[in-house]
Amino acid sequence: MKNQTLFSNNLNNLPPLANRMRPNSIDNFIGQKHIIGKNQIINLMLKSQKLFSMIFWGPPGSGKTTLARIITKSTKSDFYEISAVTASVKDVRKIIKIGENNSSMGNKTTLFIDEIHRFSKNQQDALLHAVEDGTLILIGATTENPSFEVISPLLSRCRVLKINPITNDNLKQLLNNSFNKDIILSKYKIEIDENNINYLINSAGGDARKMYNTLEIAFNISLDNKSEKDTITINRQTLNNALQNKLLLYDKAGEYHYDVVSAFIKSIRGSDPDASIYWLAIMLEGGEDPIFIARRLIILSSEDIGNADPQALVIATNGFQAVKSIGMPEASIVLAQVTTFLATAPKSNASYLAIKSAQQFVKTNGSQSVPLHLRNAPTKLMKEQNYGIGYKYPHSYNGFIEQEYFPDNNTKHTFYSPKNIGYEKYIKDRLTELWKKRYE
Protein backbone atom coordinates (compact mmCIF):
# COMPACT_ATOMS: atom_id res chain seq x y z
CA MET A 1 0.00 0.00 0.00
CA LYS A 2 1.35 3.41 -0.92
CA ASN A 3 2.17 5.93 1.77
CA GLN A 4 -0.41 8.70 2.26
CA THR A 5 0.50 12.39 2.26
CA LEU A 6 -1.37 15.39 3.64
CA PHE A 7 -2.34 16.47 0.15
CA SER A 8 -3.73 13.16 -1.15
CA ASN A 9 -7.45 12.90 -0.82
CA ASN A 10 -7.64 9.10 -0.89
CA LEU A 11 -5.85 5.93 -1.92
CA ASN A 12 -7.16 5.74 -5.46
CA ASN A 13 -7.62 9.33 -6.54
CA LEU A 14 -11.25 9.21 -5.48
CA PRO A 15 -13.20 12.39 -4.72
CA PRO A 16 -12.73 13.98 -1.27
CA LEU A 17 -14.51 12.41 1.69
CA ALA A 18 -17.21 15.13 1.72
CA ASN A 19 -18.15 14.22 -1.85
CA ARG A 20 -17.97 10.48 -1.27
CA MET A 21 -20.41 10.77 1.64
CA ARG A 22 -22.89 12.98 -0.20
CA PRO A 23 -26.35 11.32 -0.04
CA ASN A 24 -28.12 10.63 -3.34
CA SER A 25 -31.69 10.33 -2.09
CA ILE A 26 -33.99 12.24 0.24
CA ASP A 27 -34.28 9.15 2.45
CA ASN A 28 -30.53 9.21 3.13
CA PHE A 29 -30.38 12.94 3.78
CA ILE A 30 -29.72 13.75 7.44
CA GLY A 31 -31.14 16.91 8.98
CA GLN A 32 -33.41 19.75 7.71
CA LYS A 33 -36.55 17.88 8.78
CA HIS A 34 -38.46 21.18 8.74
CA ILE A 35 -38.42 21.08 4.92
CA ILE A 36 -37.81 17.42 3.99
CA GLY A 37 -39.78 15.63 6.72
CA LYS A 38 -43.15 13.99 6.20
CA ASN A 39 -45.73 16.49 4.94
CA GLN A 40 -43.05 19.18 4.63
CA ILE A 41 -42.57 21.29 1.51
CA ILE A 42 -39.74 19.40 -0.24
CA ASN A 43 -41.21 16.00 0.55
CA LEU A 44 -44.61 17.05 -0.78
CA MET A 45 -43.05 18.53 -3.90
CA LEU A 46 -41.20 15.30 -4.67
CA LYS A 47 -44.36 13.24 -4.16
CA SER A 48 -46.38 15.48 -6.48
CA GLN A 49 -43.51 15.81 -8.97
CA LYS A 50 -44.41 19.49 -9.31
CA LEU A 51 -41.15 21.40 -9.27
CA PHE A 52 -41.02 25.09 -8.41
CA SER A 53 -38.20 27.62 -8.28
CA MET A 54 -36.60 28.08 -4.90
CA ILE A 55 -33.64 29.61 -3.10
CA PHE A 56 -31.90 27.73 -0.33
CA TRP A 57 -30.59 30.19 2.26
CA GLY A 58 -28.25 28.83 4.88
CA PRO A 59 -24.67 28.47 6.14
CA PRO A 60 -21.92 26.57 4.29
CA GLY A 61 -21.85 22.80 4.57
CA SER A 62 -25.53 22.53 5.49
CA GLY A 63 -26.65 20.57 2.43
CA LYS A 64 -27.89 23.18 -0.07
CA THR A 65 -26.11 21.71 -3.10
CA THR A 66 -26.92 18.14 -2.06
CA LEU A 67 -30.63 18.94 -1.76
CA ALA A 68 -30.64 20.56 -5.20
CA ARG A 69 -29.10 17.47 -6.78
CA ILE A 70 -31.45 15.10 -4.97
CA ILE A 71 -34.49 17.12 -6.03
CA THR A 72 -33.44 17.11 -9.66
CA LYS A 73 -32.60 13.41 -9.67
CA SER A 74 -35.92 12.57 -8.01
CA THR A 75 -37.92 14.56 -10.53
CA LYS A 76 -36.01 13.41 -13.62
CA SER A 77 -35.16 16.91 -14.74
CA ASP A 78 -32.34 17.93 -17.08
CA PHE A 79 -29.90 19.35 -14.52
CA TYR A 80 -27.31 22.11 -14.95
CA GLU A 81 -25.10 23.51 -12.24
CA ILE A 82 -23.07 26.72 -12.34
CA SER A 83 -21.29 28.92 -9.83
CA ALA A 84 -22.09 32.61 -9.72
CA VAL A 85 -18.39 33.24 -9.11
CA THR A 86 -17.34 32.06 -12.56
CA ALA A 87 -20.47 32.01 -14.74
CA SER A 88 -21.43 34.80 -17.15
CA VAL A 89 -24.67 36.01 -18.73
CA LYS A 90 -23.60 34.09 -21.83
CA ASP A 91 -23.52 30.86 -19.80
CA VAL A 92 -27.00 31.56 -18.43
CA ARG A 93 -28.44 32.27 -21.89
CA LYS A 94 -26.93 29.06 -23.25
CA ILE A 95 -28.73 27.03 -20.57
CA ILE A 96 -31.96 28.99 -21.17
CA LYS A 97 -31.75 27.99 -24.85
CA ILE A 98 -31.40 24.34 -23.83
CA GLY A 99 -34.37 24.83 -21.50
CA GLU A 100 -36.48 26.18 -24.36
CA ASN A 101 -35.66 23.13 -26.48
CA ASN A 102 -36.43 20.78 -23.59
CA SER A 103 -39.71 22.60 -22.88
CA SER A 104 -40.83 22.20 -26.49
CA MET A 105 -40.44 18.44 -26.03
CA GLY A 106 -42.23 18.42 -22.68
CA ASN A 107 -39.10 18.00 -20.57
CA LYS A 108 -38.06 19.98 -17.48
CA THR A 109 -34.79 21.85 -17.05
CA THR A 110 -33.36 22.74 -13.67
CA LEU A 111 -30.56 25.26 -13.18
CA PHE A 112 -28.73 25.23 -9.88
CA ILE A 113 -26.75 28.42 -9.15
CA ASP A 114 -24.35 28.20 -6.24
CA GLU A 115 -23.65 31.51 -4.47
CA ILE A 116 -26.45 33.20 -6.39
CA HIS A 117 -25.88 36.35 -4.29
CA ARG A 118 -22.67 36.85 -6.26
CA PHE A 119 -24.63 37.27 -9.52
CA SER A 120 -24.83 40.87 -10.73
CA LYS A 121 -28.20 42.56 -11.37
CA ASN A 122 -27.77 42.03 -15.13
CA GLN A 123 -27.09 38.33 -14.62
CA GLN A 124 -30.13 37.97 -12.38
CA ASP A 125 -32.26 39.97 -14.84
CA ALA A 126 -31.33 37.47 -17.58
CA LEU A 127 -33.09 34.73 -15.60
CA LEU A 128 -36.41 36.48 -15.03
CA HIS A 129 -38.40 35.56 -18.13
CA ALA A 130 -37.18 31.95 -18.23
CA VAL A 131 -38.09 31.42 -14.58
CA GLU A 132 -41.45 33.15 -14.95
CA ASP A 133 -42.61 31.14 -17.98
CA GLY A 134 -41.26 27.85 -16.63
CA THR A 135 -38.48 27.40 -19.16
CA LEU A 136 -36.16 26.93 -16.18
CA ILE A 137 -36.72 25.70 -12.68
CA LEU A 138 -34.25 27.78 -10.70
CA ILE A 139 -32.64 26.50 -7.52
CA GLY A 140 -30.30 29.03 -5.97
CA ALA A 141 -28.04 28.61 -2.96
CA THR A 142 -26.79 31.48 -0.84
CA THR A 143 -25.21 32.10 2.52
CA GLU A 144 -26.36 35.73 2.41
CA ASN A 145 -29.83 37.06 3.19
CA PRO A 146 -31.57 36.87 -0.23
CA SER A 147 -33.73 39.88 0.68
CA PHE A 148 -30.62 42.02 0.26
CA GLU A 149 -28.69 40.07 -2.38
CA VAL A 150 -31.32 38.84 -4.86
CA ILE A 151 -33.30 41.33 -6.95
CA SER A 152 -36.96 41.64 -5.96
CA PRO A 153 -38.47 40.48 -9.30
CA LEU A 154 -36.46 37.25 -9.18
CA LEU A 155 -37.07 36.76 -5.48
CA SER A 156 -40.83 37.08 -6.00
CA ARG A 157 -40.69 34.16 -8.47
CA CYS A 158 -38.99 31.83 -5.98
CA ARG A 159 -39.73 30.25 -2.63
CA VAL A 160 -37.04 31.03 -0.05
CA LEU A 161 -36.31 27.96 2.07
CA LYS A 162 -34.19 28.48 5.19
CA ILE A 163 -31.51 25.84 5.67
CA ASN A 164 -30.32 25.48 9.26
CA PRO A 165 -26.81 24.66 10.47
CA ILE A 166 -26.48 20.90 10.93
CA THR A 167 -26.99 19.93 14.57
CA ASN A 168 -24.24 18.20 16.53
CA ASP A 169 -26.39 15.06 16.77
CA ASN A 170 -26.73 15.00 12.99
CA LEU A 171 -23.01 15.60 12.55
CA LYS A 172 -22.32 12.64 14.80
CA GLN A 173 -24.58 10.49 12.61
CA LEU A 174 -22.67 11.64 9.53
CA LEU A 175 -19.35 10.94 11.24
CA ASN A 176 -20.36 7.40 12.20
CA ASN A 177 -21.63 6.81 8.66
CA SER A 178 -18.22 7.80 7.26
CA PHE A 179 -16.45 5.30 9.53
CA ASN A 180 -18.83 2.51 8.54
CA LYS A 181 -19.63 3.22 4.91
CA ASP A 182 -16.85 5.23 3.27
CA ILE A 183 -14.91 3.23 0.73
CA ILE A 184 -11.59 4.16 2.38
CA LEU A 185 -12.27 4.81 6.07
CA SER A 186 -14.33 1.63 6.46
CA LYS A 187 -11.24 -0.45 5.57
CA TYR A 188 -9.47 0.65 8.74
CA LYS A 189 -10.08 0.36 12.45
CA ILE A 190 -10.13 4.00 13.49
CA GLU A 191 -9.83 4.86 17.17
CA ILE A 192 -11.02 8.28 18.31
CA ASP A 193 -12.35 8.77 21.83
CA GLU A 194 -15.61 10.49 22.69
CA ASN A 195 -13.93 13.74 23.79
CA ASN A 196 -12.13 14.08 20.47
CA ILE A 197 -15.26 13.16 18.54
CA ASN A 198 -17.04 16.03 20.30
CA TYR A 199 -14.05 18.30 19.66
CA LEU A 200 -14.13 17.47 15.94
CA ILE A 201 -17.89 18.05 15.77
CA ASN A 202 -17.77 21.32 17.71
CA SER A 203 -14.93 22.63 15.53
CA ALA A 204 -17.16 22.14 12.47
CA GLY A 205 -19.72 24.69 13.69
CA GLY A 206 -22.64 23.01 11.92
CA ASP A 207 -20.67 22.58 8.67
CA ALA A 208 -20.59 18.92 7.56
CA ARG A 209 -18.09 19.62 4.78
CA LYS A 210 -15.69 21.20 7.25
CA MET A 211 -16.02 18.19 9.57
CA TYR A 212 -15.35 15.74 6.74
CA ASN A 213 -12.34 17.69 5.48
CA THR A 214 -10.82 17.95 8.96
CA LEU A 215 -11.36 14.22 9.53
CA GLU A 216 -9.82 13.36 6.17
CA ILE A 217 -6.71 15.44 6.85
CA ALA A 218 -6.40 13.94 10.35
CA PHE A 219 -6.78 10.45 8.88
CA ASN A 220 -4.09 11.10 6.28
CA ILE A 221 -1.73 12.49 8.93
CA SER A 222 -2.28 9.42 11.14
CA LEU A 223 -2.09 6.87 8.33
CA ASP A 224 1.66 7.14 7.73
CA ASN A 225 2.90 3.65 6.68
CA LYS A 226 0.15 1.66 8.37
CA SER A 227 -1.61 -1.15 6.55
CA GLU A 228 -5.33 -1.89 6.58
CA LYS A 229 -4.76 -4.32 9.46
CA ASP A 230 -3.37 -1.62 11.74
CA THR A 231 -5.38 0.62 14.05
CA ILE A 232 -5.47 4.30 13.09
CA THR A 233 -5.55 6.54 16.17
CA ILE A 234 -6.78 10.11 15.84
CA ASN A 235 -5.94 12.20 18.91
CA ARG A 236 -6.26 15.86 19.89
CA GLN A 237 -2.87 16.85 18.49
CA THR A 238 -3.72 15.26 15.14
CA LEU A 239 -7.03 17.11 15.01
CA ASN A 240 -5.33 20.41 15.87
CA ASN A 241 -2.77 19.80 13.12
CA ALA A 242 -5.59 19.06 10.69
CA LEU A 243 -7.45 22.24 11.63
CA GLN A 244 -4.29 24.33 11.23
CA ASN A 245 -3.47 22.73 7.90
CA LYS A 246 -6.82 23.74 6.45
CA LEU A 247 -5.10 26.86 5.16
CA LEU A 248 -3.47 24.57 2.62
CA LEU A 249 -6.97 23.68 1.41
CA TYR A 250 -8.31 27.24 1.34
CA ASP A 251 -11.54 26.97 -0.59
CA LYS A 252 -13.05 30.16 -1.96
CA ALA A 253 -16.42 28.44 -2.30
CA GLY A 254 -16.95 27.59 1.34
CA GLU A 255 -15.81 26.04 4.67
CA TYR A 256 -12.46 27.55 5.79
CA HIS A 257 -13.12 30.53 3.53
CA TYR A 258 -16.14 31.50 5.61
CA ASP A 259 -14.27 30.99 8.89
CA VAL A 260 -11.51 33.36 7.77
CA VAL A 261 -13.93 35.97 6.46
CA SER A 262 -15.76 35.84 9.80
CA ALA A 263 -12.51 36.25 11.75
CA PHE A 264 -11.48 39.13 9.46
CA ILE A 265 -14.75 41.04 9.94
CA LYS A 266 -14.83 40.42 13.68
CA SER A 267 -11.22 41.56 14.10
CA ILE A 268 -12.00 44.87 12.35
CA ARG A 269 -15.20 45.24 14.36
CA GLY A 270 -13.14 44.60 17.49
CA SER A 271 -10.66 47.39 16.54
CA ASP A 272 -7.64 45.05 16.27
CA PRO A 273 -5.68 46.16 13.17
CA ASP A 274 -2.98 43.51 13.60
CA ALA A 275 -5.38 40.56 13.70
CA SER A 276 -7.32 42.15 10.83
CA ILE A 277 -4.19 42.31 8.67
CA TYR A 278 -3.31 38.72 9.60
CA TRP A 279 -6.65 37.37 8.33
CA LEU A 280 -6.42 39.63 5.27
CA ALA A 281 -3.02 38.09 4.47
CA ILE A 282 -4.45 34.57 4.77
CA MET A 283 -7.23 35.41 2.32
CA LEU A 284 -4.88 37.01 -0.18
CA GLU A 285 -2.30 34.21 0.06
CA GLY A 286 -5.13 31.71 -0.41
CA GLY A 287 -6.12 33.37 -3.67
CA GLU A 288 -9.27 35.11 -2.45
CA ASP A 289 -10.90 37.53 -4.88
CA PRO A 290 -9.79 41.04 -3.78
CA ILE A 291 -13.10 42.46 -5.07
CA PHE A 292 -14.96 40.19 -2.64
CA ILE A 293 -12.83 41.51 0.23
CA ALA A 294 -13.32 45.13 -0.83
CA ARG A 295 -17.08 44.59 -1.03
CA ARG A 296 -17.18 43.19 2.50
CA LEU A 297 -15.25 46.24 3.71
CA ILE A 298 -17.87 48.57 2.24
CA ILE A 299 -20.62 46.69 4.07
CA LEU A 300 -18.66 46.78 7.32
CA SER A 301 -17.98 50.50 7.02
CA SER A 302 -21.71 51.21 7.30
CA GLU A 303 -22.76 48.30 9.49
CA ASP A 304 -20.08 48.61 12.19
CA ILE A 305 -18.78 52.20 11.93
CA GLY A 306 -21.51 54.25 10.33
CA ASN A 307 -21.71 57.85 11.49
CA ALA A 308 -19.13 57.34 14.22
CA ASP A 309 -16.73 58.16 11.36
CA PRO A 310 -18.58 59.03 8.11
CA GLN A 311 -15.25 58.89 6.24
CA ALA A 312 -15.22 55.12 6.67
CA LEU A 313 -17.77 54.57 3.90
CA VAL A 314 -15.98 57.06 1.64
CA ILE A 315 -12.63 55.34 2.10
CA ALA A 316 -14.07 51.84 1.74
CA THR A 317 -15.90 52.78 -1.48
CA ASN A 318 -12.83 54.48 -2.93
CA GLY A 319 -10.79 51.45 -1.94
CA PHE A 320 -13.22 49.21 -3.83
CA GLN A 321 -12.81 51.32 -6.97
CA ALA A 322 -9.03 51.35 -6.60
CA VAL A 323 -8.89 47.57 -6.23
CA LYS A 324 -11.01 47.19 -9.39
CA SER A 325 -8.75 49.61 -11.27
CA ILE A 326 -5.29 48.26 -10.41
CA GLY A 327 -5.78 44.60 -9.57
CA MET A 328 -3.37 42.36 -7.72
CA PRO A 329 -0.73 42.38 -6.36
CA GLU A 330 -0.83 46.16 -5.77
CA ALA A 331 -4.48 45.95 -4.68
CA SER A 332 -3.26 44.27 -1.50
CA ILE A 333 -1.77 47.61 -0.41
CA VAL A 334 -5.11 49.35 -0.90
CA LEU A 335 -6.91 46.63 1.02
CA ALA A 336 -4.39 46.91 3.84
CA GLN A 337 -4.93 50.69 4.05
CA VAL A 338 -8.72 50.37 4.12
CA THR A 339 -8.56 47.50 6.62
CA THR A 340 -6.34 49.34 9.08
CA PHE A 341 -8.41 52.53 8.79
CA LEU A 342 -11.65 50.68 9.50
CA ALA A 343 -10.09 48.66 12.31
CA THR A 344 -8.88 51.79 14.09
CA ALA A 345 -12.01 53.88 13.50
CA PRO A 346 -14.59 54.40 16.29
CA LYS A 347 -17.38 51.86 16.05
CA SER A 348 -21.15 52.27 15.98
CA ASN A 349 -23.88 50.00 14.63
CA ALA A 350 -26.59 52.60 15.27
CA SER A 351 -27.41 53.04 11.56
CA TYR A 352 -27.61 49.27 11.08
CA LEU A 353 -29.90 48.89 14.09
CA ALA A 354 -32.02 51.84 12.91
CA ILE A 355 -32.94 50.32 9.54
CA LYS A 356 -33.50 46.85 11.05
CA SER A 357 -35.78 48.33 13.69
CA ALA A 358 -37.68 50.42 11.15
CA GLN A 359 -38.14 47.46 8.79
CA GLN A 360 -39.49 45.33 11.60
CA PHE A 361 -41.81 48.14 12.66
CA VAL A 362 -43.19 48.44 9.12
CA LYS A 363 -43.64 44.66 8.82
CA THR A 364 -45.56 44.64 12.09
CA ASN A 365 -47.61 47.82 11.62
CA GLY A 366 -47.80 48.17 7.86
CA SER A 367 -47.28 51.33 5.81
CA GLN A 368 -49.28 54.43 6.68
CA SER A 369 -50.58 57.31 4.57
CA VAL A 370 -48.27 60.25 3.99
CA PRO A 371 -49.60 63.35 5.85
CA LEU A 372 -51.06 65.98 3.52
CA HIS A 373 -48.57 68.66 4.55
CA LEU A 374 -45.67 66.42 3.40
CA ARG A 375 -47.11 65.77 -0.06
CA ASN A 376 -46.13 67.81 -3.12
CA ALA A 377 -48.88 69.58 -5.06
CA PRO A 378 -47.72 69.93 -8.69
CA THR A 379 -51.29 69.95 -10.09
CA LYS A 380 -54.40 72.06 -9.46
CA LEU A 381 -56.35 69.03 -8.28
CA MET A 382 -53.70 68.23 -5.67
CA LYS A 383 -53.78 71.79 -4.41
CA GLU A 384 -57.56 71.61 -4.14
CA GLN A 385 -57.10 68.47 -2.05
CA ASN A 386 -54.88 70.51 0.34
CA TYR A 387 -51.68 68.71 -0.59
CA GLY A 388 -48.74 70.57 0.95
CA ILE A 389 -50.89 72.84 3.13
CA GLY A 390 -49.21 73.56 6.44
CA TYR A 391 -45.72 72.45 5.46
CA LYS A 392 -43.00 74.63 6.99
CA TYR A 393 -39.88 75.04 4.85
CA PRO A 394 -36.94 74.56 7.29
CA HIS A 395 -34.66 76.98 5.43
CA SER A 396 -37.11 79.75 6.18
CA TYR A 397 -36.50 79.09 9.89
CA ASN A 398 -32.68 79.13 10.03
CA GLY A 399 -32.49 75.49 8.90
CA PHE A 400 -34.86 73.86 11.40
CA ILE A 401 -38.45 74.09 12.55
CA GLU A 402 -40.14 71.45 14.65
CA GLN A 403 -43.02 69.84 12.77
CA GLU A 404 -44.49 66.37 12.30
CA TYR A 405 -42.82 64.14 9.72
CA PHE A 406 -44.38 60.84 10.81
CA PRO A 407 -47.80 59.66 9.63
CA ASP A 408 -50.76 61.09 11.52
CA ASN A 409 -51.79 58.00 13.46
CA ASN A 410 -49.17 58.07 16.18
CA THR A 411 -46.34 56.10 14.60
CA LYS A 412 -43.65 58.26 16.18
CA HIS A 413 -40.74 56.05 17.14
CA THR A 414 -37.02 56.44 17.85
CA PHE A 415 -35.25 54.15 15.41
CA TYR A 416 -31.86 55.86 15.29
CA SER A 417 -30.00 56.06 18.60
CA PRO A 418 -26.54 57.51 17.97
CA LYS A 419 -23.78 56.54 20.38
CA ASN A 420 -21.47 58.73 22.42
CA ILE A 421 -18.45 58.02 20.23
CA GLY A 422 -16.67 59.75 17.38
CA TYR A 423 -18.70 62.01 15.11
CA GLU A 424 -21.86 60.29 16.28
CA LYS A 425 -21.53 62.01 19.65
CA TYR A 426 -21.94 65.34 17.85
CA ILE A 427 -24.97 63.93 16.02
CA LYS A 428 -26.52 62.78 19.28
CA ASP A 429 -26.00 66.16 20.92
CA ARG A 430 -27.57 67.90 17.93
CA LEU A 431 -30.59 65.58 17.83
CA THR A 432 -31.08 66.00 21.57
CA GLU A 433 -31.19 69.75 21.05
CA LEU A 434 -33.52 69.59 18.03
CA TRP A 435 -35.90 66.84 19.20
CA LYS A 436 -35.86 67.25 22.97
CA LYS A 437 -38.93 65.12 23.72
CA ARG A 438 -37.82 62.22 21.51
CA TYR A 439 -34.19 62.09 22.67
CA GLU A 440 -34.53 63.21 26.25
N, C-alpha and C positions, 0 to 999 in steps of 0.2 A: 504493500500500500504506500502510495506517495505521501511525503510529508506535507502537512497543511501549512499555509502561511496566513498572516493576518488579512491579506488582500484577496485570498481565494474564497469564493462564495460557497463552494461545495466541492465534492470529490470528482464530479464528472461534468463540470461546467454547466450545472443546472442553474435555474434561476435562483435568486436569493430566497432565504427562508420565508420572508413575508409573502412572496409571490407563490411559493410552493404550498403554503397553508391557506391561500385564499379560497374561500368556499365557492362552489359553483351552483348552489341551489339555495332557495330561501329556507329550506328545512335545515340546512347546515349552518346557516348564518346565526351567529351568537350576538345577542344584544339588540337594542332598538325595538323592543317589543311594542312600544307605543305607536309604531307605524307598520310593523310587519307581523304583529301578533294576530290571533284569531279575531276576525271582524274589524281589523284595523285597515287603514287606507291602502297600503301596498298589497296586503293580502287579498283584499276585496278586488283590487284592480287586476291582479293576476288571475283570480278566479273568473272574472268577467271578460278578461282579455281585451279590455277597453283602455288602451294606453292614453295618458294625457301628459302634457309638458309639465315639468316640475324642476325645482331648484333645491338641491340638498345643501343645507347650511349647517356647518358644524366644524369642529376642530380637526386637525390632521390625524390620520390614522384611525378614524372612527368608522370607516366602512363606506364612504360615499361612492367611491369608484366601484367597489365590489357590488354594491346594491344596483348600480346602474347596469353593470354587466349581467347580473342575475335577472333583472327585469327584462332586458332585451332578449336574453337567451330563452326565458320562459314564455315570451310572447312571439317568438319567431320573427323578430324584426331585423331588417338589414341594419347592422350596427356600425357606426363610425365614431371614432374617438380622437379628439384633438386637444391640445393644450393651448390655452389663451396666451401663454408666454411666447409661443413660437408660431402660432397660426396667423394667417392673414385673411383679409376680406376675400381674396381670390380663392383661398382654400375653402372658405365657407360657401361661396357661390358654386364651387365645383360639386360640393356635397348636396347643395340644394338642387342642382341639375340632376344628379343621380336620384334624389328624392322625387322629383317630378316624373322621371321615367318609371320609377317603382310604383308611384301612385297611379299612373295611367294603366298599370297592369294589376292594380288592386293589392299591391304590397306596401307594407309599412317601412318607414326609414327612421331610425333613431340616431340622433347626434348627441354624443356626450362631450361636454366642454368642461375640462378641468380648469379650475381657477378662473371661472367666468368673470369674476370681478376685475380681472386684468384686461378684459376686452375693452377697447375704446368705444366711444359712443357710435362712431361710424360702423364698427364691426357688429355691435349689438343691433343697430338699425337694419343691417343687412339681413338679420334673421327674422324680423317682424312679420313680413307677409307670409313667409314659408311656415312659420309657427302658427299664425292665425288661420291659414286655410288648410292646415293639416298635412302639408307637404312633408314637414319634419315634425317628429316628436322630439322636443328638446329636453335633455336632462343636463342641468348645470350643477357644478359643485363649487362651493366657495367657503372659505373660512371667515370671510368678512360679512358684515350685515348687508344682505342684498338690498335693503331699503335705501342704502346710501351708495351702493356700488353698481346696481343694475338699473338701467333706465326704466322709468315708470311704464311706458307702453309694453315693454317686454315682460316686466314683472307682472303686469295685469293679466298676461296670457299664460302664466305659470302658477302652479301651486308651490308655495314655499314650505318645505318639510324640514323641521329642525332635527338635526342629528346630534345626539348627546355624546359626551365623552364616554368611552367604554368603562364600565365599572370594574373595580378590582376583582370582584368575583368572576366576571366575564373574562377578564384578562387571565385569571388563574385557569379557567377552563381552556382557553386558547393555548396556554403554556403547556398544560398536561397533554393536550391534543398533539402538540408538536413533538413531545417526547415519545408519544405512542404511535403516531401516524406518519411523521415526516420520513421521507425516503432515506435520509442520511442519519438524523438524530436517533431514529428508532433502531438503528443497527448497533448502538452503543448503550452501555449501562452508564447513565449519567447521574452522578450524585450531587445534589444541591440541597442544603438543609432549608427548613421552613423559613428561618430568618432571612436567608439570602434570596429565597423565592419572593418573599414580601418586599425585600429591598429592590429587586429587579422590577417587580410590578409597580411599586411606588415611584421608581425613577422614570417609568414610562409616562406617568401623568395622563392616563386615559388614552394613550396612543399605542395601538397594537403594533403598528409598523415599527415604532421605536423600540418596543419590547423585543420583537423578533430580531431586529438588527443588533441590539445589544447582546442578546443571547447567542446569536450566530458568531459575533466577534469573540465573545468569551469562550465559546466552544472551540473555535479555531485556535485561540491562544492556548487552551488547555490540551488540545489534541496532541501536539508535538509529534513524537514518533510512535504513539500508541496504536495498537491494532484494535480490531473490532472486539477482541476478547477482553481487552483491558477496561477498567473503570475510568471514566472521565469525571474528575472532580472540579466543580466550579465553585470557587470560594469568593469572599468579599474582595480580596485584592484583584482577582481576575475580573470581577464585575466592574470595579473602579477603573481598571486599565481599559476595559472595553468601552466604558462611558467616555473616558478621556480620548480614546482613539477615534471617536465618532467624527472628530474634525476631519480625519482622513476620508470620511465618507460624506462630506458636506453635500447635502442634497437641496438644490434650490427649489425643489417642488414640495418639500415637506420636512417632517420630523426635526432633525437637528437645526435645520434652517429656522424653524419657528421658535425653537428654544433660544437661539442666538439673537434673533430679532427682538424677542421679548426682553432678554437681558439688556440689550442695547437701549431700548426705549426706557426701561425702568432705571437704568443707570443715569440717563440724561434727566429723567424726571426727578431722580434722587440727588441731582446736582453734583455728580461725581464725574468730572471730565476725564480722569485717568481710566476708570473702568469703561466709560463710554468709548474712548479711543481704542481700548483693547478689543471690545466686541466689534467695533467698526473694522479693525484690522483683520479679525477672523473672517468677517463677511467678505471683505475685499480679497483676501488671500484664497478664500474658497471659491472665488469666481462669481460672487453675487452681482446682480445687475445694479450698477451705481444709480440708475434712474429710480429703481425700486427704493433704494435707501433714501434718496433725495425726496421722494414722494412721502415717505414715512416721516421725514423731518418736517415737512410742511404741515402735516396733520398734527404732529406733536407741538409745533410752535403755537397753534391756536388752542389745542386741547389742554396743554399743560402749562403754558406760559400766558397766552392771551394778552390782556391789557396790563399785566404786571410789567411787561416790556413790549410795547407795540412794534418795536423794531424787529422782534423775533420773526414774525411772519414775513416782513420785508426781506430780511436776510435769508430766510429759508427758501423763499420763492426765487430770489435772485440766484441763490446757490443751485436750485433746480435747473434754471435756465443755463447757468454756466456749465454744469455737468453735461447737459444735453449738447452744448456748443463745442466743448473741447474733448470730451471723452476721456477714457483711461489711457495712460496711468495718471495724467495730471489732475483728473477729476478727483482723485483721492485727496489732494491738497484742499480742494474746495470743500469736500465733505468733512474733512478734519476741522476746517475753520468753522463751518456751520455747526458741527457737533459740539465743539468746545464752547461756542457762543451760547448755544441753547442750554448746555449743561450748567453753565455758570450764571445764567439769567435767573432773576427772581421767578418763582413759580406761582401760578394761579389757574385753577380749573373753573373759575367763576363763569366764564362765557360758555364753556361746555355744559356745566350744570344748568345754566339759564335756558339754553335751547332744549335740553332734555326735559326740564321741568315744564316749559311752555308746551312742548309737543304732547306730553302726558296730560296736561290740563285740557288741551284742545280735544284729545281723544276722549277724555272723560266727559267734558261739558259741551262739546260740539263747537261749531263756529257761530258767531253772533253777528247781527247786522251792524254795519258801519254807521255810527252816529251821523245825523244829517250835517252837522257843522264841520265834519271832516271830509265830506264828499265834495268833489269839484262840480261846478255847474257850467259846463261849456255851452249848453243849449238853453233856449228860452223855457222849454218845458221843465227842465231841471231847476231852473231858477224859480219857476212858479211852484215847484214842489218843495221850496225852501232849502234846496241843497246849498251848503256852504254858509247858511245864515248863522251868525253867532261865532264864527271862527275868528280867533285873534291871531294876527300875524306876529310871531315872536320878535321879528326884527323891528317892529314898530314899538317894542317895549324893551329896548336895550338888549335884545337877544333872548329874553325869557319872559313868559307870562304863564302863570299857573292856570291850566284849563284841563278839561277831561279828554283824554285820548283813548280810553278804554270804551268798549261798548256800554250802552246805557244800563243794562241789567246787572249791575254790580259784579263785574268780572275783575275788578281791580285786584292785582296780585303782584307780589314782589318776586320776580323770577331771577333777576340779576342781583347778586349780593357780592360786590367787589370786596377784595381782601385788603388788609392793612399792610401791603407790601408793594414795593416798586411804584410804578406810575399809577397802579390801581388804587393806592392810598389817596392820591390826589383826586381820582375819580370818585371815590367813596365820600371824601370830604365835600366835593362839589354837589353830589347827589343829595347828601344830607342837608345841605344848605337849600337846594332847590325844592326838594320834595320832603319837607320836614316830617309830615305825618307818616309817610310811607317808610322812611329810613330812620325814624327816631329809635 
